[in-house]
Structures are given as C-alpha cells and as structure tokens.
C-alpha cells in the first residue's frame, strides 16, 4: 500500500480503444494538472480558475481544499497543487476511491468521491457519470469512501509515478488522499478475504451493481 503526490505531467495510460475514455480514466486520479487545463474555457473561471491559475493564490487553494462541500476530485486537485507549491497539508483526508478490475475484454473502473459523485468506465468503453447532490448512487458512494478511511489510516506512502493499470487476475484500489495517491493491489480473492480491504470491495461491488442497473452511456 502506498501514496504518490505528483501534479505535474504523468504518463497517460491507454487501456481503452477510445481516446476520450482514456482521457476520463487518467482524469480520475487528479494527479496531472495539465489534463484539467485541456478541458476548455469553462475551467478557467470560478473555482476551477483558482485551481488552474498559473500563479495560484495559496490561501484560496487551501480554502477550496478544506471545504468539505466541494467535490472530492476538486479538493484533490487543490491539495495536489498546494503540495506542488511546497505547502504542508493535513494528511489522511480521503477524497475518493478508484477500483480497477481487468478482464479479458478490457478494464472496469469504478470511482467514488467524498461528496457522492461516481464515475464508471466499463471494459467495453461505455461510461456512466453521476454527479450532484441527491444523485441515485450518492449514498453508496459516501459509504464506500467512509469504509475506506480505516484502510487509508493504516497504510503508508508511495513516492513514485502512478502505475499502469493492474495486470490480469489482480484488483487495485487507489485512494485519493490529501497527501497523495495511496493504493493496494493483489489477487481479488486475497483482497476479498482481507479484514480491511474485503468490506471495501464488497461495498464497491454493491455500488457497481447499482450503477449498472441505472445504465451506461
């Protein structure tokens, strides 16, 4: 289990045939500020203007990062920028959970964020996105993040670049935390039996079933 804190350019992995799905995949980890800057002019005003400024206001960034009403991925970007600027941040604040499961046909990825948002990338390349207060999977997403906090409290940091998607037979759980990316990886059956990872995978499965029932695009 480990953590990583880069917000500079990272390697863009391409587990999907569709370029826009690969883009969404790499965005999930909130560790490359340049990806967010390519999303258009709507990202240059308001809260995102604070996050993406060439010379960011550290006080404004900290306000965004510490505001629990903001999206988890927004807070993750803010914390990452603060660390890049050499600022100290509170450790172990969990902002999102990303579960990756490779299949013969491709990679399934489920991401849940602290405010209840969810993104699901199906191995086929289909995508489901749920955002906003009151979305139909908000409760399950928050439960997944809450269940993951004890695991985050226990594990240590990874100080290298984010790894490529997991190999066949493994499952990886990545945690977006105020002080970097943490992750655990291993055979599904092994993690499923783990006292701390097991409940996380069980809740992720429950969330995935609900997402699939609601449909993908």
C-alpha positions in Angstrom: 0.0 0.0 0.0 1.4 3.4 -0.9 1.0 7.1 -1.9 2.0 9.4 -4.6 1.8 13.2 -4.8 2.6 14.3 -8.4 0.6 17.0 -10.1 3.0 17.5 -12.9 2.7 15.6 -16.2 2.4 11.9 -15.6 2.3 9.1 -18.2 -1.1 8.9 -19.8 -2.1 5.3 -19.8 -4.4 4.0 -22.6 -6.3 0.9 -21.5 -9.3 1.7 -23.8 -9.7 1.8 -27.6 -11.5 5.2 -27.3 -9.3 8.3 -26.7 -12.0 10.1 -24.7 -12.4 7.2 -22.3 -8.6 7.1 -21.8 -8.8 10.8 -21.0 -11.5 10.2 -18.5 -9.5 7.3 -17.0 -6.4 9.4 -16.4 -8.5 12.3 -15.0 -9.9 10.0 -12.3 -6.7 10.2 -10.3 -6.4 14.0 -10.2 -2.6 13.8 -10.4 -1.9 15.8 -13.6 -3.0 19.4 -13.6 -2.3 19.7 -17.3 -5.2 17.3 -18.1 -7.7 19.6 -16.4 -6.3 22.6 -18.3 -7.2 21.0 -21.6 -10.9 20.7 -20.8 -11.9 24.1 -22.1 -12.7 27.7 -21.2 -15.3 26.7 -18.7 -12.5 25.5 -16.5 -10.9 29.0 -16.4 -13.4 30.8 -14.2 -14.7 30.5 -10.6 -13.5 27.6 -8.5 -11.6 26.0 -11.4 -10.0 29.3 -12.2 -8.5 29.2 -8.7 -7.3 25.6 -9.2 -5.8 26.1 -12.6 -4.2 29.5 -12.2 -0.6 29.8 -13.5 0.2 31.6 -10.2 -2.3 30.2 -7.8 -3.4 32.0 -4.6 -2.3 29.6 -1.8 -4.9 30.9 0.6 -7.7 30.4 -2.0 -6.4 27.0 -2.8 -6.4 25.9 0.8 -10.0 27.2 1.2 -11.1 25.0 -1.7 -9.2 22.0 -0.4 -10.6 22.2 3.1 -14.2 22.8 2.1 -16.0 19.5 2.6 -18.9 20.7 0.4 -16.7 20.7 -2.7 -16.4 17.7 -4.9 -13.7 15.2 -3.8 -11.8 15.4 -7.1 -11.8 19.3 -6.9 -10.4 19.1 -3.4 -7.8 16.5 -4.5 -6.6 18.9 -7.2 -6.4 21.7 -4.7 -4.4 19.6 -2.2 -2.1 18.4 -5.0 -1.4 22.0 -6.1 -0.6 23.0 -2.5 1.9 20.2 -2.2 3.5 21.1 -5.5 3.9 24.7 -4.2 5.7 23.3 -1.1 2.8 23.9 1.3 2.1 21.5 4.1 -1.3 19.8 4.1 -3.3 17.8 6.6 -2.6 14.1 6.0 -5.1 11.2 5.5 -8.1 13.1 4.3 -9.8 10.7 2.0 -11.4 12.3 -1.1 -12.1 9.4 -3.5 -11.7 5.7 -4.1 -10.9 4.1 -7.5 -11.3 0.4 -8.0 -9.7 -1.2 -11.1 -10.5 -4.7 -12.3 -9.0 -6.0 -15.5 -11.0 -8.6 -17.6 -10.2 -10.4 -20.8 -12.3 -7.9 -22.7 -10.8 -4.8 -21.0 -10.6 -2.8 -17.8 -13.5 -2.0 -15.5 -13.0 1.1 -13.3 -15.3 2.4 -10.6 -14.6 5.7 -8.9 -16.5 7.2 -5.9 -15.8 10.6 -4.5 -16.3 12.0 -1.0 -19.3 14.2 -2.0 -21.1 11.2 -3.5 -20.2 11.5 -7.2 -19.4 8.4 -9.2 -17.7 7.6 -12.5 -17.8 4.2 -14.0 -15.8 3.1 -17.1 -16.9 -0.2 -18.4 -14.5 -2.6 -20.1 -16.4 -2.0 -23.4 -15.6 1.7 -23.3 -19.1 2.8 -22.1 -19.2 5.4 -19.4 -21.6 6.3 -16.5 -21.3 9.5 -14.6 -23.4 10.5 -11.6 -22.9 14.0 -10.1 -24.7 16.5 -7.9 -26.5 16.3 -4.5 -29.2 13.7 -4.5 -27.9 11.6 -7.4 -29.1 8.0 -7.2 -25.8 6.5 -6.0 -24.7 9.3 -3.7 -25.4 7.3 -0.5 -23.5 4.2 -1.7 -20.6 6.3 -2.9 -20.2 8.0 0.5 -20.5 4.7 2.3 -17.6 3.3 0.1 -15.4 6.3 1.0 -16.3 6.0 4.7 -15.5 2.3 4.7 -12.1 3.0 3.1 -10.9 5.5 5.7 -9.6 2.9 8.2 -7.5 1.3 5.4 -6.1 4.7 4.5 -5.2 5.3 8.1 -3.2 2.1 8.2 -1.2 2.2 5.0 2.0 4.1 4.0 3.1 6.4 1.2 4.1 5.6 -2.4 6.5 8.2 -3.7 6.8 7.1 -7.4 4.8 7.8 -10.5 1.3 6.3 -10.8 1.5 2.7 -12.1 -0.2 1.4 -15.3 -3.5 -0.5 -14.9 -3.2 -3.7 -12.9 -2.4 -7.0 -14.6 -5.0 -9.7 -15.2 -6.0 -11.5 -12.1 -5.4 -8.6 -9.8 -7.6 -5.8 -8.5 -6.3 -2.4 -7.4 -7.9 0.0 -5.0 -6.5 3.6 -5.3 -7.3 6.2 -2.7 -7.2 9.9 -3.5 -6.0 11.4 -0.3 -5.0 14.9 0.8 -1.3 13.9 0.9 -1.2 11.9 -2.3 -2.4 8.7 -4.0 -2.4 5.5 -1.9 -3.1 2.1 -3.3 -3.4 -1.6 -2.6 -3.2 -4.3 -5.2 -3.4 -8.1 -5.2 -5.5 -11.1 -6.4 -9.2 -10.4 -6.0 -9.7 -13.5 -3.8 -6.9 -12.5 -1.5 -8.1 -8.9 -1.0 -11.7 -10.1 -0.6 -10.6 -12.1 2.4 -8.6 -9.2 3.9 -10.2 -7.8 7.1 -10.0 -4.2 5.8 -10.0 -4.5 2.1 -12.8 -7.0 2.0 -15.5 -4.7 3.1 -14.3 -2.0 0.7 -14.5 -4.5 -2.2 -17.9 -5.7 -1.1 -19.3 -2.1 -0.9 -17.7 -1.3 -4.3 -19.5 -4.4 -5.8 -22.8 -3.2 -4.4 -22.2 0.3 -5.8 -21.2 -1.2 -9.2 -24.4 -3.3 -9.3 -26.5 -0.2 -8.7 -24.6 1.8 -11.4 -25.0 -1.0 -14.0 -28.7 -1.2 -13.2 -29.1 2.5 -13.8 -27.3 2.1 -17.2 -24.2 3.4 -19.0 -23.9 5.7 -22.0 
